[in-house]
Amino acid sequence: MEAYFVDWFSVIVRWLHLITGIAWIGASLHFAWLDNSLEEPDEDQKAQGIKGDLWAIHGGGIYNFNKYALAPPTWPSVLHWSKWEAYTTWITGTLLMVAVYYLQAQSYLVGSDKWIVDPNVAIAASVGYLLSGMLVYEALVRSPLRHQAMLFAGLLAVFIALQCWLATKLFSDRAAFLHVGALMGTIMAGNVFLGIIPAQKKFAAAVQAGQDPDPAPAAFAKQRSMHNNYFTLPVLFCMISNHYPFLYGHSYNWVILIAIMAITAYARHFFNQRNRGIVDYSILVKAFVAFILLSGALGIERYEQQRTSVAMDVVDGAAFALIDAHCAVCHSQTPTQPGFVVPPAGILMDDRDVILQSADQMLTAVQTNYMPLGNLTGMTDDERAELVSWLQKKTNL
């Protein structure tokens, strides 16, 4: 029953994480668009202290957004703060990490060929990875280096690239991609909690007291906000990466992750520029070409591996025996592997016809080391090679 309750806990927090994440990202992208799209106000508006305005139409009607240089003539009775979207997204994401990767560390967090093989040590390493990464970012962003835009961007890129590499060495391939996303999400939530909201509180307190606010905290908060803006698309990819074992199970998975994150962040730059009135379609073209080159390179590599693979004379009986030993323990009507009460993804491996129909899907899972999950059954490299060879024949590869 414990596994049953863990599954329900995972379902609930995953659903809440998705809802709050949509709210946070939606608000973040909306305000980035709004701030970059403000137009020069007329003289009457300037006299009222308006710094920029924007007219828009939506399902509810026509809207007029005004941004004040300081405070409005009359302080509003209700002022909405965009913070709980970020906090609840981080909280639910942390609970989801606990439900999936900490309570089921042996299955999902530990990798058979990683630096850490003990589940408890892996959990401690996970917490340390997220905490240390957050501290390094805070040290960087609070240093004078943040005033050197290009240098800081380069250092931040190197830091994230190193985190991609480190995660693939510490955790299972699937968990590695999720940890990079969790680290960036933690940094984003930290930007809100440690930088953006405190700056907004200082600004509000100063203008309400009739004082000129210090522009430095506001500028620093806006810089943090832009970091969050560029992190958004890479984090979203990390969130859905567990659906793509052919990527996170690749021998150079960390390089692939760096490439995809760089491409998506660069694509985001196009929209930020466009909102400022700078339309440069070459950014999207370059991002698209880079994505095509990446996918093409991976496709060519896979083709060469399949074309030059050593043919093994694996008979059906031997292959089915391997599947019974390493796959059917979970993928059956009544799983015998502890922690599983139903077959993962509803896929059954105790029926020979179903196995043959699922050969292509099985090939990807076995070839990328995604299955057996966490290699709980102890599949050897020779057994994996034999099963891959047999599946390639069944799929005519």
TORGU-767449 format. One record per residue (C-alpha): residue number from 1; z negated, y negated, x negated; residue in three letters. Coordinates in steps of 0.1 Angstrom, whole numbers. Each point is the difference from the previous one (the first is absolute). Example, Ala and Ser with C-alpha at 12.3 -4.5 7.8 and 13.67 -1.06 7.14 Angstrom:
{nr:1 c3:-78 c2:45 c1:-123 rest:Ala}
{nr:2 c3:7 c2:-34 c1:-14 rest:Ser}
This chain:
{nr:1 c3:0 c2:0 c1:0 rest:Met}
{nr:2 c3:-6 c2:-23 c1:-29 rest:Glu}
{nr:3 c3:38 c2:-2 c1:-8 rest:Ala}
{nr:4 c3:6 c2:-7 c1:37 rest:Tyr}
{nr:5 c3:-22 c2:-30 c1:0 rest:Phe}
{nr:6 c3:14 c2:-13 c1:-33 rest:Val}
{nr:7 c3:35 c2:2 c1:15 rest:Asp}
{nr:8 c3:-11 c2:-20 c1:30 rest:Trp}
{nr:9 c3:-17 c2:-26 c1:-22 rest:Phe}
{nr:10 c3:32 c2:-2 c1:-20 rest:Ser}
{nr:11 c3:21 c2:-5 c1:31 rest:Val}
{nr:12 c3:-23 c2:-28 c1:13 rest:Ile}
{nr:13 c3:-3 c2:-20 c1:-32 rest:Val}
{nr:14 c3:37 c2:4 c1:-8 rest:Arg}
{nr:15 c3:9 c2:-14 c1:34 rest:Trp}
{nr:16 c3:-24 c2:-29 c1:-4 rest:Leu}
{nr:17 c3:13 c2:-6 c1:-36 rest:His}
{nr:18 c3:35 c2:-2 c1:13 rest:Leu}
{nr:19 c3:-9 c2:-24 c1:28 rest:Ile}
{nr:20 c3:-20 c2:-23 c1:-22 rest:Thr}
{nr:21 c3:25 c2:2 c1:-28 rest:Gly}
{nr:22 c3:28 c2:-11 c1:24 rest:Ile}
{nr:23 c3:-22 c2:-29 c1:11 rest:Ala}
{nr:24 c3:-7 c2:-11 c1:-36 rest:Trp}
{nr:25 c3:35 c2:3 c1:-14 rest:Ile}
{nr:26 c3:14 c2:-17 c1:31 rest:Gly}
{nr:27 c3:-23 c2:-29 c1:-3 rest:Ala}
{nr:28 c3:6 c2:-2 c1:-38 rest:Ser}
{nr:29 c3:38 c2:0 c1:3 rest:Leu}
{nr:30 c3:-2 c2:-24 c1:30 rest:His}
{nr:31 c3:-20 c2:-26 c1:-19 rest:Phe}
{nr:32 c3:21 c2:3 c1:-31 rest:Ala}
{nr:33 c3:31 c2:-6 c1:21 rest:Trp}
{nr:34 c3:-17 c2:-29 c1:18 rest:Leu}
{nr:35 c3:-12 c2:-17 c1:-31 rest:Asp}
{nr:36 c3:34 c2:3 c1:-17 rest:Asn}
{nr:37 c3:19 c2:-11 c1:31 rest:Ser}
{nr:38 c3:-19 c2:-32 c1:7 rest:Leu}
{nr:39 c3:22 c2:-31 c1:3 rest:Glu}
{nr:40 c3:-6 c2:-36 c1:-10 rest:Glu}
{nr:41 c3:-18 c2:-18 c1:28 rest:Pro}
{nr:42 c3:11 c2:-33 c1:14 rest:Asp}
{nr:43 c3:-19 c2:-32 c1:-6 rest:Glu}
{nr:44 c3:-21 c2:2 c1:31 rest:Asp}
{nr:45 c3:-11 c2:35 c1:-9 rest:Gln}
{nr:46 c3:-8 c2:-10 c1:-36 rest:Lys}
{nr:47 c3:-22 c2:-28 c1:15 rest:Ala}
{nr:48 c3:-20 c2:27 c1:18 rest:Gln}
{nr:49 c3:-5 c2:19 c1:-33 rest:Gly}
{nr:50 c3:26 c2:27 c1:6 rest:Ile}
{nr:51 c3:15 c2:14 c1:-32 rest:Lys}
{nr:52 c3:27 c2:21 c1:16 rest:Gly}
{nr:53 c3:10 c2:14 c1:33 rest:Asp}
{nr:54 c3:22 c2:28 c1:15 rest:Leu}
{nr:55 c3:15 c2:6 c1:34 rest:Trp}
{nr:56 c3:5 c2:36 c1:11 rest:Ala}
{nr:57 c3:9 c2:19 c1:32 rest:Ile}
{nr:58 c3:-14 c2:34 c1:9 rest:His}
{nr:59 c3:-6 c2:20 c1:31 rest:Gly}
{nr:60 c3:-29 c2:-22 c1:11 rest:Gly}
{nr:61 c3:21 c2:-32 c1:-2 rest:Gly}
{nr:62 c3:5 c2:-28 c1:-25 rest:Ile}
{nr:63 c3:-27 c2:-5 c1:-27 rest:Tyr}
{nr:64 c3:-7 c2:-29 c1:-23 rest:Asn}
{nr:65 c3:-19 c2:7 c1:-33 rest:Phe}
{nr:66 c3:-16 c2:-28 c1:-18 rest:Asn}
{nr:67 c3:-16 c2:1 c1:-35 rest:Lys}
{nr:68 c3:-24 c2:-27 c1:-8 rest:Tyr}
{nr:69 c3:-3 c2:-14 c1:-35 rest:Ala}
{nr:70 c3:-38 c2:-1 c1:5 rest:Leu}
{nr:71 c3:-18 c2:2 c1:33 rest:Ala}
{nr:72 c3:14 c2:-7 c1:35 rest:Pro}
{nr:73 c3:-12 c2:-33 c1:17 rest:Pro}
{nr:74 c3:-23 c2:21 c1:22 rest:Thr}
{nr:75 c3:-15 c2:32 c1:-14 rest:Trp}
{nr:76 c3:8 c2:29 c1:23 rest:Pro}
{nr:77 c3:-28 c2:17 c1:19 rest:Ser}
{nr:78 c3:14 c2:34 c1:-9 rest:Val}
{nr:79 c3:16 c2:7 c1:-34 rest:Leu}
{nr:80 c3:16 c2:34 c1:-5 rest:His}
{nr:81 c3:-5 c2:16 c1:-34 rest:Trp}
{nr:82 c3:24 c2:27 c1:-13 rest:Ser}
{nr:83 c3:-24 c2:23 c1:-18 rest:Lys}
{nr:84 c3:-12 c2:29 c1:21 rest:Trp}
{nr:85 c3:35 c2:15 c1:0 rest:Glu}
{nr:86 c3:-3 c2:4 c1:-37 rest:Ala}
{nr:87 c3:-36 c2:12 c1:0 rest:Tyr}
{nr:88 c3:5 c2:26 c1:27 rest:Thr}
{nr:89 c3:32 c2:13 c1:-16 rest:Thr}
{nr:90 c3:-19 c2:5 c1:-33 rest:Trp}
{nr:91 c3:-30 c2:16 c1:18 rest:Ile}
{nr:92 c3:21 c2:25 c1:20 rest:Thr}
{nr:93 c3:21 c2:7 c1:-31 rest:Gly}
{nr:94 c3:-31 c2:9 c1:-19 rest:Thr}
{nr:95 c3:-12 c2:22 c1:28 rest:Leu}
{nr:96 c3:34 c2:17 c1:0 rest:Leu}
{nr:97 c3:-3 c2:6 c1:-38 rest:Met}
{nr:98 c3:-34 c2:16 c1:6 rest:Val}
{nr:99 c3:13 c2:22 c1:28 rest:Ala}
{nr:100 c3:32 c2:12 c1:-17 rest:Val}
{nr:101 c3:-7 c2:-1 c1:-37 rest:Tyr}
{nr:102 c3:-38 c2:1 c1:-5 rest:Tyr}
{nr:103 c3:-10 c2:25 c1:27 rest:Leu}
{nr:104 c3:30 c2:22 c1:-9 rest:Gln}
{nr:105 c3:1 c2:-8 c1:-37 rest:Ala}
{nr:106 c3:9 c2:35 c1:-11 rest:Gln}
{nr:107 c3:30 c2:1 c1:23 rest:Ser}
{nr:108 c3:13 c2:-35 c1:-3 rest:Tyr}
{nr:109 c3:-15 c2:-20 c1:-29 rest:Leu}
{nr:110 c3:0 c2:26 c1:-29 rest:Val}
{nr:111 c3:32 c2:10 c1:-17 rest:Gly}
{nr:112 c3:4 c2:32 c1:-19 rest:Ser}
{nr:113 c3:16 c2:-16 c1:-30 rest:Asp}
{nr:114 c3:-20 c2:-33 c1:-1 rest:Lys}
{nr:115 c3:-27 c2:-13 c1:-23 rest:Trp}
{nr:116 c3:-27 c2:7 c1:26 rest:Ile}
{nr:117 c3:-4 c2:34 c1:17 rest:Val}
{nr:118 c3:-35 c2:-3 c1:14 rest:Asp}
{nr:119 c3:0 c2:-15 c1:36 rest:Pro}
{nr:120 c3:-33 c2:-19 c1:-5 rest:Asn}
{nr:121 c3:12 c2:-15 c1:-32 rest:Val}
{nr:122 c3:33 c2:-9 c1:17 rest:Ala}
{nr:123 c3:-19 c2:-19 c1:27 rest:Ile}
{nr:124 c3:-19 c2:-19 c1:-26 rest:Ala}
{nr:125 c3:32 c2:-8 c1:-18 rest:Ala}
{nr:126 c3:16 c2:-12 c1:32 rest:Ser}
{nr:127 c3:-28 c2:-25 c1:6 rest:Val}
{nr:128 c3:1 c2:-11 c1:-36 rest:Gly}
{nr:129 c3:37 c2:-4 c1:1 rest:Tyr}
{nr:130 c3:-1 c2:-23 c1:30 rest:Leu}
{nr:131 c3:-30 c2:-20 c1:-12 rest:Leu}
{nr:132 c3:12 c2:-4 c1:-36 rest:Ser}
{nr:133 c3:34 c2:-10 c1:11 rest:Gly}
{nr:134 c3:-14 c2:-26 c1:23 rest:Met}
{nr:135 c3:-22 c2:-14 c1:-27 rest:Leu}
{nr:136 c3:29 c2:-2 c1:-25 rest:Val}
{nr:137 c3:21 c2:-19 c1:26 rest:Tyr}
{nr:138 c3:-29 c2:-24 c1:7 rest:Glu}
{nr:139 c3:-4 c2:-6 c1:-37 rest:Ala}
{nr:140 c3:37 c2:-8 c1:-4 rest:Leu}
{nr:141 c3:3 c2:-22 c1:31 rest:Val}
{nr:142 c3:-31 c2:-20 c1:-9 rest:Arg}
{nr:143 c3:11 c2:-6 c1:-36 rest:Ser}
{nr:144 c3:21 c2:-30 c1:-12 rest:Pro}
{nr:145 c3:30 c2:24 c1:-2 rest:Leu}
{nr:146 c3:6 c2:-5 c1:38 rest:Arg}
{nr:147 c3:12 c2:-35 c1:-8 rest:His}
{nr:148 c3:29 c2:15 c1:-21 rest:Gln}
{nr:149 c3:21 c2:14 c1:29 rest:Ala}
{nr:150 c3:25 c2:21 c1:-18 rest:Met}
{nr:151 c3:-25 c2:13 c1:-26 rest:Leu}
{nr:152 c3:-25 c2:9 c1:28 rest:Phe}
{nr:153 c3:27 c2:17 c1:20 rest:Ala}
{nr:154 c3:10 c2:21 c1:-30 rest:Gly}
{nr:155 c3:-36 c2:10 c1:-7 rest:Leu}
{nr:156 c3:-6 c2:9 c1:36 rest:Leu}
{nr:157 c3:31 c2:21 c1:0 rest:Ala}
{nr:158 c3:-11 c2:19 c1:-31 rest:Val}
{nr:159 c3:-35 c2:5 c1:15 rest:Phe}
{nr:160 c3:14 c2:15 c1:32 rest:Ile}
{nr:161 c3:25 c2:22 c1:-20 rest:Ala}
{nr:162 c3:-29 c2:13 c1:-21 rest:Leu}
{nr:163 c3:-19 c2:8 c1:32 rest:Gln}
{nr:164 c3:30 c2:20 c1:13 rest:Cys}
{nr:165 c3:0 c2:21 c1:-32 rest:Trp}
{nr:166 c3:-38 c2:4 c1:0 rest:Leu}
{nr:167 c3:-1 c2:12 c1:36 rest:Ala}
{nr:168 c3:25 c2:27 c1:-6 rest:Thr}
{nr:169 c3:-21 c2:14 c1:-28 rest:Lys}
{nr:170 c3:-33 c2:-1 c1:18 rest:Leu}
{nr:171 c3:9 c2:12 c1:35 rest:Phe}
{nr:172 c3:23 c2:23 c1:18 rest:Ser}
{nr:173 c3:35 c2:-13 c1:4 rest:Asp}
{nr:174 c3:-4 c2:-8 c1:37 rest:Arg}
{nr:175 c3:-34 c2:-17 c1:-6 rest:Ala}
{nr:176 c3:14 c2:-20 c1:-30 rest:Ala}
{nr:177 c3:24 c2:-21 c1:21 rest:Phe}
{nr:178 c3:-26 c2:-5 c1:27 rest:Leu}
{nr:179 c3:-25 c2:-12 c1:-26 rest:His}
{nr:180 c3:24 c2:-26 c1:-14 rest:Val}
{nr:181 c3:4 c2:-13 c1:35 rest:Gly}
{nr:182 c3:-37 c2:1 c1:6 rest:Ala}
{nr:183 c3:-6 c2:-20 c1:-32 rest:Leu}
{nr:184 c3:24 c2:-27 c1:10 rest:Met}
{nr:185 c3:-14 c2:-1 c1:35 rest:Gly}
{nr:186 c3:-35 c2:-4 c1:-15 rest:Thr}
{nr:187 c3:13 c2:-28 c1:-21 rest:Ile}
{nr:188 c3:16 c2:-16 c1:31 rest:Met}
{nr:189 c3:-32 c2:2 c1:20 rest:Ala}
{nr:190 c3:-20 c2:-13 c1:-30 rest:Gly}
{nr:191 c3:24 c2:-30 c1:-2 rest:Asn}
{nr:192 c3:-10 c2:-8 c1:36 rest:Val}
{nr:193 c3:-37 c2:6 c1:-4 rest:Phe}
{nr:194 c3:-5 c2:-14 c1:-35 rest:Leu}
{nr:195 c3:26 c2:-28 c1:-1 rest:Gly}
{nr:196 c3:17 c2:-10 c1:32 rest:Ile}
{nr:197 c3:-28 c2:-2 c1:25 rest:Ile}
{nr:198 c3:-25 c2:-17 c1:-24 rest:Pro}
{nr:199 c3:26 c2:-27 c1:-8 rest:Ala}
{nr:200 c3:7 c2:-5 c1:38 rest:Gln}
{nr:201 c3:-38 c2:-4 c1:6 rest:Lys}
{nr:202 c3:-3 c2:-26 c1:-27 rest:Lys}
{nr:203 c3:30 c2:-18 c1:13 rest:Phe}
{nr:204 c3:-13 c2:0 c1:36 rest:Ala}
{nr:205 c3:-35 c2:-11 c1:-11 rest:Ala}
{nr:206 c3:14 c2:-29 c1:-20 rest:Ala}
{nr:207 c3:23 c2:-14 c1:26 rest:Val}
{nr:208 c3:-26 c2:3 c1:27 rest:Gln}
{nr:209 c3:-24 c2:-20 c1:-22 rest:Ala}
{nr:210 c3:27 c2:-27 c1:-5 rest:Gly}
{nr:211 c3:5 c2:9 c1:-36 rest:Gln}
{nr:212 c3:32 c2:5 c1:-20 rest:Asp}
{nr:213 c3:2 c2:38 c1:-6 rest:Pro}
{nr:214 c3:5 c2:13 c1:-35 rest:Asp}
{nr:215 c3:37 c2:11 c1:-1 rest:Pro}
{nr:216 c3:-7 c2:26 c1:-27 rest:Ala}
{nr:217 c3:-16 c2:27 c1:22 rest:Pro}
{nr:218 c3:28 c2:-4 c1:26 rest:Ala}
{nr:219 c3:27 c2:4 c1:-26 rest:Ala}
{nr:220 c3:-17 c2:30 c1:-14 rest:Phe}
{nr:221 c3:-3 c2:16 c1:35 rest:Ala}
{nr:222 c3:37 c2:-6 c1:6 rest:Lys}
{nr:223 c3:8 c2:17 c1:-33 rest:Gln}
{nr:224 c3:-21 c2:31 c1:10 rest:Arg}
{nr:225 c3:18 c2:-1 c1:34 rest:Ser}
{nr:226 c3:34 c2:2 c1:-17 rest:Met}
{nr:227 c3:-12 c2:29 c1:-20 rest:His}
{nr:228 c3:-9 c2:18 c1:32 rest:Asn}
{nr:229 c3:34 c2:-10 c1:14 rest:Asn}
{nr:230 c3:19 c2:17 c1:-29 rest:Tyr}
{nr:231 c3:-23 c2:31 c1:1 rest:Phe}
{nr:232 c3:7 c2:6 c1:37 rest:Thr}
{nr:233 c3:32 c2:21 c1:-2 rest:Leu}
{nr:234 c3:-11 c2:21 c1:-30 rest:Pro}
{nr:235 c3:-33 c2:8 c1:18 rest:Val}
{nr:236 c3:19 c2:10 c1:31 rest:Leu}
{nr:237 c3:21 c2:24 c1:-20 rest:Phe}
{nr:238 c3:-31 c2:16 c1:-16 rest:Cys}
{nr:239 c3:-14 c2:4 c1:35 rest:Met}
{nr:240 c3:29 c2:21 c1:11 rest:Ile}
{nr:241 c3:7 c2:17 c1:-33 rest:Ser}
{nr:242 c3:-17 c2:33 c1:10 rest:Asn}
{nr:243 c3:31 c2:7 c1:21 rest:His}
{nr:244 c3:22 c2:2 c1:-30 rest:Tyr}
{nr:245 c3:-11 c2:28 c1:-24 rest:Pro}
{nr:246 c3:33 c2:-1 c1:-19 rest:Phe}
{nr:247 c3:-11 c2:-34 c1:-12 rest:Leu}
{nr:248 c3:-37 c2:4 c1:-8 rest:Tyr}
{nr:249 c3:6 c2:35 c1:-12 rest:Gly}
{nr:250 c3:25 c2:-10 c1:-26 rest:His}
{nr:251 c3:-8 c2:4 c1:-37 rest:Ser}
{nr:252 c3:5 c2:-37 c1:-4 rest:Tyr}
{nr:253 c3:-17 c2:-10 c1:32 rest:Asn}
{nr:254 c3:-18 c2:-30 c1:-15 rest:Trp}
{nr:255 c3:33 c2:-14 c1:-12 rest:Val}
{nr:256 c3:15 c2:5 c1:35 rest:Ile}
{nr:257 c3:-30 c2:-17 c1:16 rest:Leu}
{nr:258 c3:3 c2:-30 c1:-24 rest:Ile}
{nr:259 c3:37 c2:-4 c1:8 rest:Ala}
{nr:260 c3:-4 c2:2 c1:37 rest:Ile}
{nr:261 c3:-29 c2:-25 c1:0 rest:Met}
{nr:262 c3:20 c2:-24 c1:-22 rest:Ala}
{nr:263 c3:31 c2:2 c1:22 rest:Ile}
{nr:264 c3:-20 c2:-6 c1:32 rest:Thr}
{nr:265 c3:-20 c2:-29 c1:-14 rest:Ala}
{nr:266 c3:33 c2:-15 c1:-13 rest:Tyr}
{nr:267 c3:15 c2:4 c1:35 rest:Ala}
{nr:268 c3:-30 c2:-18 c1:14 rest:Arg}
{nr:269 c3:8 c2:-29 c1:-23 rest:His}
{nr:270 c3:33 c2:-6 c1:19 rest:Phe}
{nr:271 c3:-19 c2:-7 c1:33 rest:Phe}
{nr:272 c3:-25 c2:-23 c1:-17 rest:Asn}
{nr:273 c3:29 c2:-20 c1:-15 rest:Gln}
{nr:274 c3:19 c2:0 c1:33 rest:Arg}
{nr:275 c3:-30 c2:-14 c1:18 rest:Asn}
{nr:276 c3:0 c2:-29 c1:-24 rest:Arg}
{nr:277 c3:37 c2:-6 c1:7 rest:Gly}
{nr:278 c3:13 c2:18 c1:-31 rest:Ile}
{nr:279 c3:24 c2:27 c1:11 rest:Val}
{nr:280 c3:9 c2:23 c1:-29 rest:Asp}
{nr:281 c3:16 c2:32 c1:13 rest:Tyr}
{nr:282 c3:5 c2:12 c1:-36 rest:Ser}
{nr:283 c3:-37 c2:9 c1:1 rest:Ile}
{nr:284 c3:6 c2:25 c1:28 rest:Leu}
{nr:285 c3:31 c2:13 c1:-16 rest:Val}
{nr:286 c3:-18 c2:6 c1:-33 rest:Lys}
{nr:287 c3:-28 c2:17 c1:18 rest:Ala}
{nr:288 c3:24 c2:22 c1:19 rest:Phe}
{nr:289 c3:20 c2:9 c1:-31 rest:Val}
{nr:290 c3:-32 c2:9 c1:-19 rest:Ala}
{nr:291 c3:-11 c2:23 c1:29 rest:Phe}
{nr:292 c3:34 c2:17 c1:0 rest:Ile}
{nr:293 c3:-1 c2:5 c1:-37 rest:Leu}
{nr:294 c3:-35 c2:15 c1:2 rest:Leu}
{nr:295 c3:10 c2:24 c1:28 rest:Ser}
{nr:296 c3:32 c2:8 c1:-17 rest:Gly}
{nr:297 c3:-18 c2:8 c1:-33 rest:Ala}
{nr:298 c3:-24 c2:23 c1:18 rest:Leu}
{nr:299 c3:28 c2:17 c1:19 rest:Gly}
{nr:300 c3:20 c2:7 c1:-32 rest:Ile}
{nr:301 c3:-31 c2:14 c1:-17 rest:Glu}
{nr:302 c3:-7 c2:23 c1:29 rest:Arg}
{nr:303 c3:36 c2:12 c1:1 rest:Tyr}
{nr:304 c3:0 c2:7 c1:-38 rest:Glu}
{nr:305 c3:-33 c2:19 c1:3 rest:Gln}
{nr:306 c3:14 c2:22 c1:28 rest:Gln}
{nr:307 c3:34 c2:5 c1:-18 rest:Arg}
{nr:308 c3:-16 c2:10 c1:-33 rest:Thr}
{nr:309 c3:-30 c2:19 c1:14 rest:Ser}
{nr:310 c3:-3 c2:36 c1:-13 rest:Val}
{nr:311 c3:9 c2:24 c1:27 rest:Ala}
{nr:312 c3:-28 c2:24 c1:7 rest:Met}
{nr:313 c3:5 c2:33 c1:18 rest:Asp}
{nr:314 c3:-28 c2:-4 c1:26 rest:Val}
{nr:315 c3:4 c2:23 c1:29 rest:Val}
{nr:316 c3:-11 c2:-10 c1:35 rest:Asp}
{nr:317 c3:-30 c2:23 c1:-1 rest:Gly}
{nr:318 c3:-15 c2:-16 c1:-31 rest:Ala}
{nr:319 c3:6 c2:-35 c1:14 rest:Ala}
{nr:320 c3:-16 c2:9 c1:33 rest:Phe}
{nr:321 c3:-30 c2:14 c1:-20 rest:Ala}
{nr:322 c3:-4 c2:-33 c1:-18 rest:Leu}
{nr:323 c3:2 c2:-19 c1:33 rest:Ile}
{nr:324 c3:-26 c2:22 c1:16 rest:Asp}
{nr:325 c3:-23 c2:-5 c1:-30 rest:Ala}
{nr:326 c3:4 c2:-37 c1:-4 rest:His}
{nr:327 c3:14 c2:-15 c1:32 rest:Cys}
{nr:328 c3:-10 c2:21 c1:30 rest:Ala}
{nr:329 c3:-37 c2:-3 c1:-7 rest:Val}
{nr:330 c3:3 c2:-35 c1:15 rest:Cys}
{nr:331 c3:33 c2:2 c1:19 rest:His}
{nr:332 c3:-8 c2:26 c1:25 rest:Ser}
{nr:333 c3:-13 c2:3 c1:36 rest:Gln}
{nr:334 c3:-34 c2:8 c1:-14 rest:Thr}
{nr:335 c3:-4 c2:-16 c1:-35 rest:Pro}
{nr:336 c3:-23 c2:18 c1:-24 rest:Thr}
{nr:337 c3:-3 c2:-28 c1:-25 rest:Gln}
{nr:338 c3:-34 c2:-18 c1:5 rest:Pro}
{nr:339 c3:4 c2:-35 c1:14 rest:Gly}
{nr:340 c3:30 c2:8 c1:21 rest:Phe}
{nr:341 c3:-2 c2:8 c1:37 rest:Val}
{nr:342 c3:36 c2:-5 c1:9 rest:Val}
{nr:343 c3:32 c2:3 c1:-21 rest:Pro}
{nr:344 c3:8 c2:-34 c1:-18 rest:Pro}
{nr:345 c3:28 c2:-19 c1:18 rest:Ala}
{nr:346 c3:2 c2:30 c1:24 rest:Gly}
{nr:347 c3:22 c2:20 c1:-24 rest:Ile}
{nr:348 c3:-5 c2:37 c1:1 rest:Leu}
{nr:349 c3:8 c2:23 c1:-30 rest:Met}
{nr:350 c3:-10 c2:33 c1:15 rest:Asp}
{nr:351 c3:34 c2:4 c1:16 rest:Asp}
{nr:352 c3:29 c2:10 c1:-22 rest:Arg}
{nr:353 c3:27 c2:-17 c1:22 rest:Asp}
{nr:354 c3:-20 c2:-33 c1:0 rest:Val}
{nr:355 c3:-3 c2:2 c1:-38 rest:Ile}
{nr:356 c3:38 c2:2 c1:-4 rest:Leu}
{nr:357 c3:5 c2:-28 c1:24 rest:Gln}
{nr:358 c3:-24 c2:-22 c1:-19 rest:Ser}
{nr:359 c3:13 c2:9 c1:-35 rest:Ala}
{nr:360 c3:13 c2:-35 c1:-7 rest:Asp}
{nr:361 c3:-33 c2:-17 c1:9 rest:Gln}
{nr:362 c3:-19 c2:26 c1:-19 rest:Met}
{nr:363 c3:22 c2:-5 c1:-31 rest:Leu}
{nr:364 c3:-9 c2:-37 c1:-2 rest:Thr}
{nr:365 c3:-38 c2:7 c1:5 rest:Ala}
{nr:366 c3:-1 c2:28 c1:-26 rest:Val}
{nr:367 c3:23 c2:-17 c1:-25 rest:Gln}
{nr:368 c3:-20 c2:-32 c1:0 rest:Thr}
{nr:369 c3:-34 c2:18 c1:-4 rest:Asn}
{nr:370 c3:-10 c2:-13 c1:34 rest:Tyr}
{nr:371 c3:-7 c2:35 c1:12 rest:Met}
{nr:372 c3:-22 c2:19 c1:-2 rest:Pro}
{nr:373 c3:-21 c2:-29 c1:9 rest:Leu}
{nr:374 c3:-22 c2:-8 c1:-31 rest:Gly}
{nr:375 c3:12 c2:34 c1:-12 rest:Asn}
{nr:376 c3:-30 c2:15 c1:17 rest:Leu}
{nr:377 c3:15 c2:34 c1:-2 rest:Thr}
{nr:378 c3:6 c2:-2 c1:-38 rest:Gly}
{nr:379 c3:38 c2:4 c1:0 rest:Met}
{nr:380 c3:12 c2:4 c1:-36 rest:Thr}
{nr:381 c3:30 c2:-18 c1:-15 rest:Asp}
{nr:382 c3:19 c2:33 c1:-2 rest:Asp}
{nr:383 c3:-7 c2:7 c1:37 rest:Glu}
{nr:384 c3:11 c2:-35 c1:9 rest:Arg}
{nr:385 c3:32 c2:4 c1:-20 rest:Ala}
{nr:386 c3:8 c2:33 c1:17 rest:Glu}
{nr:387 c3:-6 c2:-14 c1:35 rest:Leu}
{nr:388 c3:21 c2:-31 c1:-8 rest:Val}
{nr:389 c3:28 c2:22 c1:-12 rest:Ser}
{nr:390 c3:-1 c2:21 c1:32 rest:Trp}
{nr:391 c3:-1 c2:-31 c1:23 rest:Leu}
{nr:392 c3:29 c2:-15 c1:-19 rest:Gln}
{nr:393 c3:21 c2:31 c1:7 rest:Lys}
{nr:394 c3:-10 c2:0 c1:37 rest:Lys}
{nr:395 c3:10 c2:-37 c1:3 rest:Thr}
{nr:396 c3:32 c2:6 c1:-20 rest:Asn}
{nr:397 c3:-10 c2:-24 c1:-27 rest:Leu}
